Amino acid sequence: MVDYLVATTVHLIFAALWAGSVFFVAFVVVPLARDGAFNSTSPLETISGKLTTISRVSSLVLLASGGHLAGTSYTSESLFSSFNGRLVLLMVALWLVLTALVEVATKRFEAGLNGKKLREPARDALPLFRGAAVVGVALLVVAGALSGGLVGLV
C-alpha cells in the first residue's frame, strides 16, 4: 500500500512538473522570443536545454511509476475492458505524444537558435510547443479523473 501511495505521488508530481514546464515555455517564453523580447540566444538555449532535461527525466519517471501502478492495479484484461483501464491506455498514448512533441519542438527551436536567429525559430516551434502544452493539460485531466474516482460518477 505504501508503494502505491509513493508511486502515485511521484507520478503526479512529475506529471505536473512536466506539463507546467511545457505550458510555461509554450505560452510565455516562446511567444516572448517570437516578439523579439530577447537580445541574445543564450537564455533561450538554456531554457530549451532545461526543458529537454525536465521532459526526458519526467518521461522516464512517469514510465517507471506508471508501469508500477498499472502492473499492480490492472490485469491485461481489465486494462482493456474497464473504464479506468482505458483511461490508463489514453494516458500512455498522450505520454507518447507529449514526449514526441517536446522533442521535435525543442530540436526545431534549438536548430534555429544555433543559427543565431531568435524570432524565426520561435515562430516555427510555437505551434508544436502549444500542441504539447494542450496534451500536457489533457494528461493532467486524465490523471485527475483516475485519481479522483471519475468511474464512480460515470
C-alpha positions as CSV (number, residue, x, y, z in Angstrom):
1,M,0.0,0.0,0.0
2,V,2.8,2.4,0.8
3,D,4.5,1.7,-2.6
4,Y,1.2,2.5,-4.3
5,L,1.0,5.9,-2.4
6,V,4.6,6.7,-3.2
7,A,4.3,5.7,-6.9
8,T,1.1,7.8,-7.2
9,T,2.6,10.8,-5.5
10,V,5.8,10.7,-7.6
11,H,3.8,10.1,-10.7
12,L,1.6,13.1,-10.2
13,I,4.4,15.4,-9.1
14,F,6.5,14.7,-12.2
15,A,3.4,14.9,-14.5
16,A,2.6,18.3,-13.1
17,L,6.2,19.5,-13.3
18,W,6.5,18.3,-16.9
19,A,3.1,19.7,-18.1
20,G,3.7,23.0,-16.2
21,S,7.2,23.5,-17.7
22,V,5.9,22.8,-21.2
23,F,2.9,25.2,-20.7
24,F,5.2,28.0,-19.4
25,V,7.6,27.6,-22.4
26,A,4.7,27.4,-24.8
27,F,2.7,30.4,-23.6
28,V,5.4,32.7,-22.1
29,V,8.9,32.0,-23.2
30,V,8.5,31.2,-26.9
31,P,6.0,34.0,-27.6
32,L,8.4,36.5,-26.0
33,A,11.2,35.1,-28.2
34,R,8.9,35.4,-31.3
35,D,8.1,39.0,-30.4
36,G,11.8,39.9,-30.0
37,A,11.9,40.3,-26.2
38,F,15.4,38.6,-26.0
39,N,18.6,40.3,-27.2
40,S,20.6,37.0,-27.2
41,T,20.0,33.3,-27.9
42,S,21.9,32.3,-24.8
43,P,18.9,32.4,-22.3
44,L,16.7,30.6,-24.8
45,E,19.3,27.9,-25.4
46,T,19.5,27.4,-21.6
47,I,15.7,27.3,-21.2
48,S,15.4,24.8,-24.1
49,G,18.1,22.6,-22.6
50,K,16.4,22.7,-19.2
51,L,13.1,21.8,-20.8
52,T,14.6,18.9,-22.6
53,T,16.1,17.6,-19.4
54,I,12.8,18.0,-17.4
55,S,11.0,16.3,-20.3
56,R,13.3,13.3,-20.5
57,V,13.6,12.8,-16.8
58,S,9.8,13.2,-16.3
59,S,9.1,10.9,-19.2
60,L,11.3,8.1,-17.6
61,V,9.9,8.6,-14.1
62,L,6.4,8.5,-15.5
63,L,7.1,5.3,-17.4
64,A,8.5,3.7,-14.3
65,S,5.9,4.9,-11.8
66,G,3.0,4.4,-14.3
67,G,4.2,1.0,-15.2
68,H,4.3,0.1,-11.5
69,L,0.8,1.5,-10.9
70,A,-0.6,-0.3,-13.9
71,G,1.1,-3.5,-13.1
72,T,-0.2,-3.6,-9.5
73,S,-3.7,-2.3,-10.3
74,Y,-4.7,-3.9,-13.6
75,T,-4.6,-7.2,-15.4
76,S,-4.3,-7.2,-19.2
77,E,-8.0,-7.9,-19.4
78,S,-9.1,-5.1,-17.0
79,L,-6.7,-2.7,-18.7
80,F,-8.7,-3.0,-22.0
81,S,-12.2,-3.7,-20.6
82,S,-12.6,-1.3,-17.7
83,F,-13.2,2.5,-17.9
84,N,-10.2,3.2,-15.7
85,G,-8.1,0.8,-17.7
86,R,-9.0,2.7,-20.9
87,L,-8.1,5.9,-19.2
88,V,-4.6,4.4,-18.4
89,L,-4.2,3.5,-22.0
90,L,-5.2,7.0,-23.0
91,M,-2.6,8.3,-20.6
92,V,0.1,6.1,-22.3
93,A,-0.9,7.5,-25.7
94,L,-0.9,11.1,-24.5
95,W,2.5,10.4,-22.8
96,L,4.0,9.3,-26.1
97,V,2.5,12.3,-28.0
98,L,3.8,14.7,-25.4
99,T,7.3,13.2,-25.4
100,A,7.4,13.4,-29.2
101,L,6.1,16.9,-29.4
102,V,8.5,18.3,-26.9
103,E,11.5,16.5,-28.5
104,V,10.6,17.8,-32.0
105,A,9.7,21.3,-30.8
106,T,13.0,21.7,-28.8
107,K,15.1,20.4,-31.7
108,R,13.4,22.7,-34.2
109,F,13.8,25.6,-31.7
110,E,17.5,24.8,-30.9
111,A,18.4,24.4,-34.6
112,G,17.3,27.9,-35.3
113,L,19.0,29.3,-32.2
114,N,22.2,27.7,-33.3
115,G,22.0,29.8,-36.4
116,K,21.8,32.8,-34.0
117,K,18.3,33.6,-35.0
118,L,15.6,34.4,-32.4
119,R,12.2,35.2,-33.9
120,E,12.1,32.7,-36.8
121,P,12.8,29.6,-34.7
122,A,10.3,30.7,-32.1
123,R,7.6,31.3,-34.7
124,D,8.3,27.9,-36.3
125,A,8.4,25.9,-33.0
126,L,5.4,27.7,-31.3
127,P,2.6,25.5,-32.7
128,L,4.5,22.4,-31.6
129,F,5.0,23.8,-28.1
130,R,1.4,24.8,-27.8
131,G,0.2,21.4,-29.0
132,A,2.5,19.9,-26.4
133,A,1.0,22.1,-23.7
134,V,-2.5,21.1,-24.7
135,V,-1.5,17.4,-24.5
136,G,0.1,18.1,-21.1
137,V,-3.1,19.6,-19.8
138,A,-5.1,16.6,-21.2
139,L,-2.7,14.3,-19.3
140,L,-3.4,16.1,-16.1
141,V,-7.2,15.9,-16.7
142,V,-7.0,12.2,-17.3
143,A,-4.8,11.8,-14.2
144,G,-7.4,13.8,-12.2
145,A,-10.2,11.6,-13.5
146,L,-8.3,8.4,-12.4
147,S,-7.1,9.7,-9.0
148,G,-10.5,11.4,-8.3
149,G,-12.6,8.3,-8.9
150,L,-14.4,9.5,-12.0
151,V,-15.5,6.0,-12.8
152,G,-18.0,6.2,-9.9
153,L,-19.6,9.2,-11.5
154,V,-20.0,7.7,-14.9
